[in-house]
């Protein structure tokens, strides 16, 4: 397995809308394994393919402390959402920043699993937030888009400045 490079805001590739996965095959399963390896190493609880510069509708997630409850969502679609939850979110593509974001507390989502079978499930609380956050990535949206323009610009400017100092 390989640890992939995670794109960092404001990289324009994070704004690219992902296209549906056409075939679930061994190459895709290899990418899924690499995405889990990358997410766990970061460490994070979710990772969308867009974040590793693969613009396919694919995400992985695992909100368990023990890293023993992995989810793979291929071509995810939000079918329903209700309730409101405000929670602090961070993002592997916006390192070091955490802000409160309002999301649906309960969702119903459909997707293909690792074997290409259609699945429908409900998620609540943190798992629902995680899925919504990662699905946003597939649509070219980041959690900073829920913040004020001024806050988003401050975060953008600091990340750009930090990257310049690392070079």
N, C-alpha and C positions, 0 to 999 in steps of 0.2 A: 504494500500500500504506500501511497505517496501523500505527503502534506502539500496541499495546493496553496498558491498565493492568493490571499484575500484582497480584493480591491478596496481602497479606502476613499471615502467621501472627500472631495467632490469629483472623483473620477467619473467622467461622462458615461462610461460603460455601465455604471450602476443605474443609469436612467433608461437603458435599452429594455424594451418589452420582450419578454421571453416567448418563444414559440412552442407549440405543443410537441411533446415527445411522440414520434411516429411509431417507434419499435422499442419494445422492452427486450433487450438482449444482453449478452455477457459484457459488451462494451459499456452499456449503461450501468449494469450492476457493478462494474469496476469503478466507474465514476462515483456511484453511491458509496462504495467502500472508502474511496479516497475522501469524499466529503465528510463522512463520519470521522475518519482519522483526523482531518483538518479541524473539524468542529470541536472534538474532544481535546485536541492539543492546544486550541486557542486560549483558554477554554470558553466554550459557548454552549447554548442550549438549542440553537437552531441555525441552519445555514441553507440559503437558497443558491441554486446553481449560478444565478446571475452574479453573486458575490465572488465566485471563482472564475468569472469571465466565460461561463458556458451559458448561453442564452436559450435554455430549454426550461420548460415548466416542470421543475423538479426541486423538492426540498427535503431536508432531513431534519429531525428534531429528537431531542431526548431531554426532558425536564427533570428526570430523576437524579437524585444526589449520587446514586451509585453508578449511573450511566448504564442502566440495565433495561431501559424501556424505550428502545429506539422506534421512531416512526419514519416511514418513507412515503412521501406523497408525490406521485407522478401525475401531472396534469390536474392539480387540485382545482376544485370549483366550490366556492361558498354557496350553499343552497339556502341557508337561513341564518339569521343572526338576530339576537335579542338581548335585552338587558344592557347594563352599562357597568363597566369596571374601569377605574382609573388606577394605573400601576406604573411604577418606575420601569422604564425600558432602557436598555443599552443595545449596542449593535457592534458586531465584529468589524463592520465597515465604518464605524464611527467610534474608534477606540478611545476609551477614557471618559466618555460622556454618557450621563444618565439623566433622563427627564421623564416627568409624568406625562402619560399619553392616555387618552380615553379610547376604549375599544368596546366591542360587544362582549358581554360576559359569557354568552352561550352561543355556539355555532353548530351548524350541521354542514358537513363537507363531503364531497365525493371525490374519488381519486382512483388511480391504479396503484396496486401494490408492487412489490419487488418482482413478482411473477407475472405482472400484467393483468391481474384479475381486478375487476371493478369492486370498489369498497365504498360504503357510505358509513359515516360515523358522526357521533356528536362529541363535542369537547366543551369543557367548562373551565372557567378561571384561567390559571396560568397557561395551560395547554392551548386554550382557545386564543389567548393573547399571542402566544408564540406562533401558532398557525397563521393568524391574521398578519402578523409582522412579516413572516417569511413570504406569504402570498403577495403582500405589498411589493416586496423586492422583485417578484416575478413580473409585476406590472410597472416596474421602474420607479417605485415610490419608496422613500426611506422614512424612518420614524421622525427625523428632523423636519419633515414636511408638515407635521402636525404642530410644530412650534411657530412662534412669531418669526417674522422675517428677520428682525434684529437678532434674535437668539440664534437662528440658523446661520446668519452671516458671521457672527462671532465664532461659532463652532468651526465653520468653514475656514475662516481666516487663521484660527489657531492651528488647525490640522495642516494647512498649507505651510504655515511658518515652521511648524515642528518638522515636517518632511524636508524642508529646505535645510534645516539645521542638521538633520541626520545625513544628508548627502555629502 
